[in-house]
């Protein structure tokens, strides 16, 4: 059974900011579309296989069971709520960024 995906407000903002950055700041509409396409493909796989991506190995988050899904140069941070049968997307970050200190 496929799980539903819920997005935190920060995640929605992050995703919109990434798309704007690629399309507007970098002037690359094709890259923006490619990023969104990659995100959509991985999102469909994730719904069926929510544990396919690795847990974030950090002592501050050991009980949160946060996972990271790479998407091109970015990562999507999420966790799985078995009780609600849902995936909660918390944030998106640039992969080379020290995103651990920004997760909230």
Backbone bond lengths (Angstrom), bond angles and torsions (degrees), N, CA, C in turn:
res aa  C-N    CA-C-N  psi(-1)  N-CA   C-N-CA  omega(-1)  CA-C   N-CA-C  phi
1 X - - - 1.448 - - 1.524 109.93 -
2 X 1.281 116.02 130.37 1.460 121.18 179.54 1.522 110.06 -74.63
3 X 1.313 115.09 136.68 1.455 120.52 176.65 1.520 109.53 -84.88
4 X 1.317 115.80 153.00 1.464 118.73 174.35 1.523 108.21 -82.84
5 X 1.307 115.81 158.68 1.460 121.09 179.33 1.525 108.51 -117.77
6 X 1.332 114.79 124.80 1.461 122.06 175.98 1.521 108.04 -110.61
7 X 1.320 116.42 145.29 1.465 122.02 -178.13 1.524 110.70 -116.57
8 X 1.328 116.11 127.21 1.459 120.38 171.83 1.526 108.02 -66.27
9 X 1.300 116.27 155.84 1.461 121.08 179.45 1.526 110.99 -56.37
10 X 1.332 117.03 -42.61 1.473 120.50 179.34 1.524 111.18 -62.15
11 X 1.327 116.93 -36.93 1.467 120.31 179.19 1.529 110.91 -64.89
12 X 1.321 116.29 -41.80 1.468 119.84 178.50 1.528 110.62 -62.76
13 X 1.326 115.51 -42.18 1.465 120.40 178.74 1.522 110.72 -65.43
14 X 1.334 116.32 -44.57 1.472 120.78 178.73 1.525 110.96 -57.38
15 X 1.321 116.60 -47.06 1.461 120.83 -177.78 1.530 110.93 -62.97
16 X 1.312 116.80 -43.85 1.474 120.44 177.84 1.525 110.84 -63.04
17 X 1.327 117.13 -40.42 1.468 121.39 178.67 1.526 111.73 -64.02
18 X 1.323 116.79 -40.24 1.470 120.90 178.60 1.526 109.77 -63.39
19 X 1.325 115.97 -47.43 1.467 120.32 -179.49 1.530 110.32 -61.13
20 X 1.323 117.08 -43.95 1.470 121.17 178.34 1.524 111.47 -62.93
21 X 1.318 116.20 -43.74 1.463 120.46 -179.48 1.524 110.83 -59.32
22 X 1.321 116.62 -47.93 1.464 120.32 -178.02 1.529 110.58 -66.37
23 X 1.320 115.78 -46.63 1.467 119.36 -174.99 1.524 113.12 -75.91
24 X 1.332 117.63 -46.21 1.463 121.34 -173.03 1.532 112.15 -89.66
25 X 1.321 116.69 -54.60 1.466 119.88 -175.88 1.528 112.24 -69.80
26 X 1.336 115.96 -41.56 1.469 119.54 -179.94 1.527 112.37 -90.21
27 X 1.331 116.92 -6.15 1.472 122.29 -179.86 1.529 111.28 54.11
28 X 1.343 115.62 47.58 1.455 119.02 -175.44 1.538 109.59 -135.25
29 X 1.305 115.28 82.83 1.459 121.39 -179.63 1.528 111.36 -61.71
30 X 1.327 116.98 -40.15 1.463 120.44 -179.59 1.523 111.10 -61.90
31 X 1.327 117.70 -44.44 1.471 121.02 179.19 1.527 110.74 -63.85
32 X 1.320 116.22 -36.81 1.460 120.42 177.97 1.534 110.51 -63.71
33 X 1.311 116.13 -45.25 1.468 120.60 177.80 1.528 111.15 -65.44
34 X 1.337 116.63 -39.91 1.466 120.42 178.21 1.531 111.39 -63.05
35 X 1.336 116.15 -41.04 1.468 120.32 177.88 1.521 109.83 -61.54
36 X 1.319 116.84 -47.80 1.460 120.09 -178.15 1.529 110.98 -64.68
37 X 1.306 117.03 -36.56 1.461 121.11 177.35 1.531 110.86 -64.20
38 X 1.332 116.33 -44.80 1.471 120.70 177.85 1.526 110.31 -62.07
39 X 1.322 116.63 -42.19 1.462 121.59 177.81 1.528 110.40 -60.45
40 X 1.314 117.24 -45.89 1.463 121.71 -178.40 1.528 111.39 -62.70
41 X 1.323 117.03 -43.68 1.465 121.05 178.98 1.524 111.42 -61.92
42 X 1.322 116.14 -46.57 1.463 120.01 -178.88 1.529 111.27 -68.15
43 X 1.311 116.26 -33.93 1.467 120.92 178.83 1.529 110.29 -62.86
44 X 1.321 117.30 -40.39 1.461 120.92 178.99 1.528 111.18 -65.14
45 X 1.321 116.75 -40.97 1.463 120.79 176.21 1.525 111.39 -64.74
46 X 1.320 115.62 -40.79 1.458 121.26 -178.15 1.525 111.56 -62.55
47 X 1.312 117.60 -38.42 1.464 121.00 179.81 1.524 111.83 -57.92
48 X 1.318 116.04 -35.38 1.459 121.68 -179.06 1.532 112.51 -89.26
49 X 1.331 116.63 -25.25 1.469 122.49 -175.72 1.531 110.14 -134.77
50 X 1.322 118.10 70.32 1.466 120.71 -171.81 1.532 114.74 -65.83
51 X 1.320 116.95 -17.37 1.470 119.41 -178.16 1.529 112.87 -101.90
52 X 1.307 117.03 14.48 1.463 120.01 -174.66 1.531 113.86 -73.85
53 X 1.320 118.02 -17.76 1.462 120.74 -179.47 1.521 110.01 -105.69
54 X 1.320 115.09 154.06 1.459 120.56 -171.93 1.526 114.05 -70.55
55 X 1.329 113.35 150.91 1.464 121.05 174.35 1.522 107.89 -75.26
56 X 1.321 116.57 142.39 1.461 121.22 176.37 1.519 107.90 -70.53
57 X 1.309 115.42 121.33 1.462 121.68 -176.70 1.526 109.58 -90.28
58 X 1.318 115.77 87.54 1.457 121.24 179.89 1.528 107.28 -149.15
59 X 1.326 116.30 131.14 1.466 120.14 -174.38 1.524 113.09 -61.49
60 X 1.320 118.27 -28.55 1.469 120.88 179.73 1.530 112.63 -71.02
61 X 1.316 116.83 -17.37 1.464 120.52 -176.91 1.521 112.85 -122.54
62 X 1.330 117.42 18.39 1.462 119.74 -174.36 1.527 113.27 -62.77
63 X 1.327 118.36 -27.31 1.465 120.54 -179.53 1.528 112.69 -95.41
64 X 1.290 117.59 -8.37 1.464 121.18 -179.26 1.523 112.47 -84.38
65 X 1.324 116.84 -15.48 1.466 121.36 -178.25 1.520 112.60 51.87
66 X 1.321 115.55 43.74 1.459 120.24 178.10 1.515 110.08 -74.58
67 X 1.294 115.75 140.30 1.462 122.32 179.08 1.515 109.06 -122.40
68 X 1.336 115.28 159.58 1.460 119.56 178.44 1.518 110.27 -128.08
69 X 1.311 114.28 130.51 1.458 121.72 178.93 1.527 107.75 -111.66
70 X 1.334 117.50 115.76 1.469 118.94 178.79 1.533 111.23 -73.78
71 X 1.319 114.71 139.30 1.467 121.80 174.95 1.526 106.00 -137.42
72 X 1.307 116.79 102.59 1.459 121.79 -176.24 1.534 109.65 51.70
73 X 1.319 119.04 -119.85 1.468 122.46 -178.85 1.523 113.21 -91.44
74 X 1.317 117.08 13.94 1.459 121.70 -175.48 1.526 110.41 -126.15
75 X 1.325 115.75 166.45 1.461 121.35 173.11 1.522 108.65 -130.81
76 X 1.307 114.15 144.14 1.454 121.22 174.61 1.523 107.10 -106.48
77 X 1.326 116.72 127.78 1.456 122.12 179.95 1.529 107.80 -99.61
78 X 1.335 115.59 129.48 1.458 119.77 -177.47 1.523 110.82 -149.64
79 X 1.316 116.09 167.45 1.450 121.23 168.28 1.521 108.81 -138.69
80 X 1.317 114.97 166.59 1.457 121.21 -177.05 1.527 108.35 -112.10
81 X 1.323 115.78 128.46 1.455 121.62 177.56 1.530 107.18 -106.29
82 X 1.325 115.37 100.01 1.471 120.46 -178.51 1.527 111.86 -61.48
83 X 1.328 115.80 -38.95 1.465 120.40 -177.63 1.534 111.16 -62.19
84 X 1.325 116.10 -44.76 1.470 121.04 -178.96 1.522 113.01 -87.09
85 X 1.328 116.57 -5.88 1.471 121.25 -176.66 1.525 110.27 54.96
86 X 1.344 113.99 48.54 1.464 119.26 -175.56 1.527 111.40 -142.33
87 X 1.313 113.63 156.07 1.464 122.68 172.74 1.519 105.76 -106.79
88 X 1.316 116.14 128.81 1.470 120.72 179.23 1.521 107.80 -107.28
89 X 1.329 115.82 113.51 1.460 121.33 176.69 1.523 107.05 -86.19
90 X 1.340 115.44 122.08 1.460 120.55 -174.93 1.513 113.61 -96.63
91 X 1.325 116.91 -45.23 1.472 120.73 -175.42 1.523 110.12 -156.43
92 X 1.335 114.95 163.39 1.462 124.45 168.16 1.521 106.67 -123.55
93 X 1.330 117.04 140.22 1.463 121.83 179.36 1.523 110.44 -140.01
94 X 1.333 114.39 155.87 1.459 120.67 169.74 1.523 106.64 -67.50
95 X 1.329 117.19 133.80 1.457 122.49 -172.67 1.531 114.33 -58.06
96 X 1.316 117.78 -36.09 1.463 120.56 -176.65 1.529 112.55 -85.52
97 X 1.312 115.99 -4.76 1.458 121.50 178.09 1.533 108.92 -74.93
98 X 1.317 117.02 149.89 1.463 120.79 174.77 1.523 107.58 -79.24
99 X 1.325 115.20 73.92 1.456 120.63 -171.59 1.525 113.35 -70.84
100 X 1.313 118.41 -21.69 1.463 121.10 -179.34 1.537 110.61 -55.64
101 X 1.321 116.85 -41.62 1.469 119.19 -177.37 1.529 113.10 -75.05
102 X 1.332 117.55 -8.57 1.457 121.05 -178.87 1.532 113.35 -105.80
103 X 1.317 116.92 -5.08 1.468 120.22 179.49 1.529 107.74 -72.31
104 X 1.309 115.34 128.58 1.472 119.09 176.31 1.510 110.37 -144.16
